[in-house]
Amino acid sequence: MNTLIAGKSTFKLQVPYKLIRSGEQGKKPMIVYFHGYGEDINEMEAKVESLLTLDAYHLFIQGPYALQLNPQEKNRKGFSYYQYDSDDTYLNSIEYTSEFIQEIIDQIIPIVEVSRITLVGYSMGAYLAGYWAFTRWKHANDLIMINGRLKTEWFKAKIEDQDVLNHIQIVAFNGKLDKIVDPNTQREMINYCNIHNLKAEFHELNGGHQLSNDDLIQIKDWLLTLGYRNVEM
């Protein structure tokens, strides 16, 4: 038996996303939210409900990789932004996802007036947010990472260049009891950014790996310092 052809091809999936406007129509920031492993956009929207009072466009994009979390819950599927069974798969899948996120944002920007783009990622979504911000740095203004490590080892040349990423405001929140993402490692990554004059902050919070109300309060306060406004009632 002879193998005549072996190769690779691509396929596309339909992935849901949702754009919400808070406040009046007009030019304003857009916040892009990335959920955690095994979640979906509805769960993420519910978790960050308190941020929806910010005068902004709020974009929720679901992970393209479907997961069956629990065989007993037949209708319950979670989602992932990338696969990580090997380094190559990890990088290829996170780049593939980043390309499709860029396509969604490119479709939205001609329809609404966006003054800046802020990325909010929780857990797996934080890894994606960091990757997207550092590979699509011309489009990213603010990066908020919650319980997910900034993989500075992938971007040493850009970080050490200092002129490429220094327009991005970066803040990382980590629970001090987080057993999944070591807060000390995340602190080291942020310190590395600071050494190279990037605008980066690290905040260690009480609690573990969850997206907590304390996170949301500090995220909102941080965004208000950048000029975000609450919706006028």
C-alpha positions in Angstrom: 0.0 0.0 0.0 1.5 3.4 -1.1 0.6 6.8 0.3 -0.2 9.0 -2.7 -0.9 12.3 -0.9 -0.4 13.6 2.6 -0.8 17.1 3.6 -2.8 19.6 5.6 -5.8 21.7 4.8 -7.7 24.4 6.7 -11.3 24.5 7.9 -13.5 27.3 9.3 -16.0 27.3 12.1 -18.9 29.5 13.0 -18.1 31.1 16.3 -20.6 33.4 18.2 -19.8 36.9 19.3 -21.8 39.7 20.8 -21.4 43.5 20.7 -23.1 45.6 23.3 -23.3 49.4 23.4 -23.5 51.2 26.7 -24.5 54.8 26.6 -25.3 56.9 23.6 -24.0 56.2 20.1 -20.8 57.9 19.1 -17.0 57.5 19.3 -16.0 55.6 22.4 -13.7 52.8 23.6 -14.3 49.2 22.8 -13.6 46.6 25.5 -13.0 43.0 24.2 -13.6 40.2 26.7 -12.1 36.7 26.6 -13.6 34.1 28.9 -11.9 31.3 30.8 -11.3 27.7 29.8 -14.6 25.7 29.5 -16.8 28.8 29.6 -18.8 30.8 26.9 -19.6 34.4 26.2 -22.8 34.3 28.2 -21.0 33.2 31.3 -18.3 35.9 30.7 -21.0 38.6 30.2 -22.6 37.6 33.5 -19.3 37.7 35.3 -18.4 41.2 34.2 -21.9 42.7 34.4 -20.6 45.5 36.6 -18.3 46.7 33.8 -21.1 47.1 31.4 -22.0 50.4 33.0 -18.8 51.9 31.4 -19.6 54.1 28.4 -18.1 51.8 25.8 -18.7 49.2 23.2 -18.5 45.7 24.8 -17.4 42.9 22.6 -17.6 39.2 23.7 -16.0 36.6 21.5 -16.3 32.9 22.2 -13.5 30.4 22.0 -13.6 28.4 18.7 -12.7 25.0 20.2 -15.6 23.2 21.7 -15.2 21.0 24.8 -17.5 18.4 26.3 -17.1 19.2 30.0 -19.4 16.7 31.6 -21.0 13.7 29.8 -23.9 13.8 32.3 -24.7 17.3 31.1 -25.3 16.5 27.4 -26.3 20.0 26.4 -23.5 21.7 28.3 -20.5 22.5 26.3 -17.6 24.7 27.2 -15.1 26.4 24.9 -11.4 27.0 24.5 -9.4 29.6 22.7 -6.5 27.3 21.9 -5.1 23.8 22.3 -1.9 23.1 24.2 -0.9 19.5 23.8 2.4 20.7 22.5 4.2 24.0 22.0 3.7 23.9 18.3 0.0 23.2 18.6 -0.3 25.9 21.3 1.3 28.6 19.1 -0.5 27.6 15.9 -3.9 27.5 17.5 -3.6 30.7 19.5 -2.4 32.5 16.3 -5.3 31.0 14.3 -7.7 32.3 17.0 -6.0 35.7 17.0 -6.5 35.9 13.2 -10.2 35.3 13.4 -10.5 37.8 16.3 -8.8 40.3 14.1 -11.3 39.6 11.4 -14.2 40.3 13.7 -12.8 43.5 15.0 -12.0 44.6 11.4 -15.7 44.0 10.5 -16.9 46.0 13.5 -14.7 49.1 13.3 -16.2 50.5 10.0 -19.7 50.2 11.7 -19.0 51.9 15.0 -16.6 54.6 16.0 -13.9 53.2 18.2 -11.5 55.5 20.0 -9.3 52.8 21.7 -9.3 49.0 22.2 -9.0 47.5 25.6 -8.6 43.7 26.1 -9.9 42.0 29.2 -8.9 38.3 29.6 -9.6 35.9 32.4 -7.5 32.7 32.9 -7.1 31.1 29.4 -8.6 34.3 28.0 -5.8 36.3 29.7 -3.2 34.3 27.8 -5.0 35.0 24.6 -5.4 38.7 25.4 -1.7 39.0 26.1 -0.8 37.2 22.9 -3.2 39.3 20.8 -2.0 42.6 22.3 1.7 41.8 21.7 1.2 40.5 18.2 -1.4 43.1 17.1 0.2 45.9 19.0 -0.8 48.6 16.6 -4.5 47.9 17.5 -4.2 47.4 21.3 -4.2 50.2 23.8 -4.9 48.6 27.1 -4.3 45.0 28.3 -6.0 43.7 31.5 -5.0 40.1 32.5 -6.8 38.3 35.3 -5.2 35.0 36.6 -3.3 34.4 33.4 0.4 34.8 32.7 1.9 37.2 30.2 4.3 34.9 28.2 7.1 37.4 27.9 9.5 34.7 26.6 7.6 34.8 23.3 8.1 38.6 22.9 11.5 39.4 24.2 12.7 41.2 21.1 9.6 43.4 21.1 9.7 44.1 24.8 13.4 45.0 24.7 12.9 47.2 21.7 10.9 49.5 24.1 9.4 51.6 21.2 7.1 48.9 19.9 4.9 48.2 22.9 5.3 51.3 25.1 1.9 52.7 24.2 0.0 49.8 25.7 -1.2 50.2 29.3 -0.8 46.8 31.0 -2.3 45.6 34.3 -2.3 42.1 35.8 -4.4 40.8 38.6 -3.7 37.5 40.4 -5.2 35.9 43.4 -2.5 35.2 45.9 -3.9 31.7 46.5 -4.1 30.8 42.8 -3.0 27.2 42.4 -3.3 27.3 38.6 -1.4 30.4 37.7 1.5 31.3 40.1 1.2 34.9 41.1 4.9 35.1 41.7 5.6 34.2 38.1 3.2 36.7 36.8 4.8 39.4 39.0 8.2 38.5 37.4 6.8 38.9 33.9 5.4 42.4 34.8 8.7 43.4 36.4 10.5 42.3 33.3 8.2 44.7 31.3 8.9 47.5 33.7 12.6 47.0 33.4 12.2 47.7 29.7 10.1 50.8 30.3 6.7 49.4 29.5 3.7 50.7 31.3 2.8 47.6 33.4 1.3 47.1 36.9 0.8 44.0 39.0 -1.9 43.7 41.7 -2.0 40.6 44.0 -5.5 40.1 45.3 -7.1 37.9 48.0 -8.6 34.6 46.8 -7.6 32.1 44.2 -8.2 31.5 40.5 -11.7 32.9 40.3 -12.8 36.2 38.6 -13.9 38.0 41.8 -15.8 41.1 42.6 -12.6 42.5 44.0 -11.0 42.1 40.5 -14.0 43.9 38.9 -13.9 46.8 41.3 -10.1 47.3 40.7 -10.5 46.9 36.9 -13.2 49.5 36.8 -11.3 51.9 38.9 -8.2 51.4 36.8 -10.2 52.1 33.6 -11.7 55.2 35.1 -8.1 56.6 35.7 -7.5 56.1 31.9 -10.4 58.3 31.0 -13.3 55.8 30.8 -16.6 57.1 32.0 -19.7 55.6 33.6 -22.9 55.8 31.6 -24.9 58.9 32.5 -28.3 57.8 33.8 
